[in-house]
């Protein structure tokens, strides 16, 4: 049996992506545009195959609501 948590693995990958793609200075909020975040999240979730489309859409809706409060930017603390 695997103890792998697909959502935790995906969120860890998303955190790393934010840190790589951000234009914020080192140690900053690591913001990226929601469109970029959404594209990467959907792509990685589809590769994983263990996270349902319903879960994915619900998560992205929550993230978009947070991003809308921050000029369309996703911060790591949002997830």
C-alpha positions as CSV (number, residue, x, y, z in Angstrom):
1,X,0.0,0.0,0.0
2,X,1.2,3.5,-0.8
3,X,0.9,6.2,1.7
4,X,1.2,8.9,-1.0
5,X,-1.3,11.7,-0.7
6,X,-2.0,12.9,-4.3
7,X,-3.3,16.3,-3.2
8,X,-0.3,17.0,-0.9
9,X,2.1,16.0,-3.7
10,X,0.3,18.3,-6.1
11,X,0.2,21.2,-3.7
12,X,3.9,20.7,-3.0
13,X,4.6,20.9,-6.7
14,X,2.4,24.0,-7.0
15,X,4.4,25.7,-4.2
16,X,7.6,25.0,-6.0
17,X,6.1,26.3,-9.3
18,X,5.1,29.5,-7.6
19,X,8.6,30.0,-6.1
20,X,10.1,29.4,-9.6
21,X,7.7,31.5,-11.7
22,X,7.2,34.5,-9.4
23,X,8.6,37.9,-10.0
24,X,8.6,38.6,-6.3
25,X,12.0,39.0,-4.6
26,X,13.5,36.0,-2.8
27,X,11.5,35.3,0.3
28,X,8.5,37.2,-0.9
29,X,4.9,36.1,-1.3
30,X,5.8,34.1,-4.5
31,X,2.7,35.4,-6.3
32,X,1.8,34.2,-9.8
33,X,-1.2,35.0,-12.0
34,X,-4.3,32.9,-11.4
35,X,-4.3,31.9,-15.1
36,X,-0.8,30.5,-14.8
37,X,-1.6,28.7,-11.5
38,X,-4.9,27.2,-12.9
39,X,-3.1,26.0,-16.1
40,X,-0.4,24.2,-14.2
41,X,-2.8,22.8,-11.6
42,X,-5.1,21.4,-14.2
43,X,-2.2,19.9,-16.1
44,X,-0.6,18.3,-13.0
45,X,-3.9,17.0,-11.7
46,X,-4.7,15.4,-15.1
47,X,-1.3,13.6,-15.1
48,X,-1.8,12.4,-11.5
49,X,-5.2,11.0,-12.3
50,X,-6.2,10.4,-8.7
51,X,-7.8,13.8,-8.0
52,X,-11.4,14.0,-9.4
53,X,-12.5,16.8,-11.7
54,X,-15.1,17.9,-9.1
55,X,-12.3,18.3,-6.5
56,X,-10.1,20.1,-8.9
57,X,-12.8,22.5,-10.0
58,X,-13.9,23.2,-6.4
59,X,-10.2,23.9,-5.4
60,X,-9.6,26.2,-8.3
61,X,-12.9,28.1,-7.5
62,X,-11.6,28.7,-4.0
63,X,-8.2,29.8,-5.2
64,X,-9.8,32.2,-7.8
65,X,-11.9,33.8,-5.0
66,X,-8.7,34.4,-3.0
67,X,-6.8,35.6,-6.1
68,X,-9.6,38.1,-7.0
69,X,-9.0,39.8,-3.7
70,X,-5.3,40.2,-4.6
71,X,-5.5,41.6,-8.2
72,X,-5.7,38.2,-9.8
73,X,-2.6,36.9,-8.1
74,X,-2.3,33.5,-6.3
75,X,-0.2,33.5,-3.1
76,X,1.2,30.3,-1.6
77,X,-0.7,31.0,1.6
78,X,-3.9,30.6,-0.4
79,X,-3.4,26.9,-0.6
